[in-house]
Amino acid sequence: MKVLKIGAVWCSGCLIMKPRWAEIEKEMPELLTEYYDFDKDKEVMEKYGIDHKLPVFIFLDKDENEILRLTGEVDKEELVKVINDNIDK
C-alpha cells in the first residue's frame, strides 16, 4: 500500500501529525509513503484536487488507484485500522 501524505510548513495539523505518522512508519515498514508539499508540488495538488484543508492522507492500492483519503488530524489508532483494513489491496 502506498500513502500520499500532503502537508505544508504553515499547517499546524501537519505538525501534530508528523510524529504520529513517523511512529506508524517505524511500526509498519511495508508501508510506502510519499510526501508532498502543498506550496511546492502544485501538479500533485491539481491531480488529486487538494485544497487548503491539510494534512491529507491519500491511500492507494497496488495499481495506484485511490482507495480512500483522510483529511485533518487523525488518531493513530484510526490510521492503523485503515492501513490494516486495506494493506492487501
C-alpha positions in Angstrom: 0.0 0.0 0.0 1.2 3.5 -0.8 0.1 6.6 1.1 0.5 10.1 -0.3 0.9 12.4 2.7 0.3 16.1 1.8 1.1 19.0 4.1 2.7 22.4 4.4 5.1 24.1 6.7 2.4 26.6 7.8 -0.1 23.8 8.7 -0.5 23.3 12.5 -2.3 19.9 12.0 0.6 18.8 9.8 3.0 19.4 12.7 0.8 17.4 15.0 0.5 14.5 12.6 4.2 14.4 11.7 5.4 12.4 14.8 2.3 10.3 14.8 2.9 9.3 11.2 6.6 8.7 11.9 5.6 6.2 14.6 3.3 4.3 12.1 6.1 4.2 9.5 8.5 2.8 12.1 6.0 0.1 13.2 4.9 -0.7 9.6 8.0 -0.7 7.3 6.0 -2.4 4.5 4.0 0.9 4.1 5.3 3.1 1.3 4.8 6.8 1.9 5.4 9.7 -0.5 5.5 13.2 0.9 4.2 16.3 -1.0 4.3 20.0 0.0 1.1 21.9 -0.7 3.0 25.0 -1.8 5.7 23.3 -3.9 4.0 20.3 -5.5 1.2 22.1 -7.5 0.9 19.3 -10.1 0.1 16.8 -7.4 -2.4 19.2 -5.7 -4.2 19.6 -9.0 -4.2 15.9 -9.8 -5.8 15.0 -6.5 -8.0 18.1 -6.0 -6.3 19.2 -2.8 -7.5 22.5 -1.3 -6.2 24.3 1.8 -7.6 21.7 4.3 -4.5 19.9 5.4 -3.0 17.4 6.1 -4.3 14.9 3.6 -3.6 11.2 3.5 -4.4 9.5 0.2 -4.3 5.7 0.3 -3.5 4.0 -3.0 -3.9 0.3 -3.9 -1.3 -1.8 -5.8 -2.5 -0.3 -9.1 -2.1 3.3 -7.8 -5.9 3.8 -7.6 -7.2 5.8 -4.7 -8.8 3.6 -2.0 -9.7 6.5 0.4 -8.5 9.7 1.8 -8.4 11.2 5.3 -8.1 14.9 6.0 -7.1 16.7 9.1 -5.8 15.4 12.4 -6.5 11.7 12.7 -5.9 9.5 15.7 -3.1 7.0 15.3 -5.5 4.1 16.1 -7.8 5.1 13.2 -4.8 5.4 10.8 -3.5 2.0 11.8 -7.0 0.5 11.4 -7.4 2.0 7.9 -4.0 0.7 6.9 -4.6 -2.8 8.3 -8.1 -3.0 6.6 -6.6 -2.1 3.2 -3.0 -3.2 3.2 -3.6 -6.1 0.8 -5.5 -4.1 -1.8 
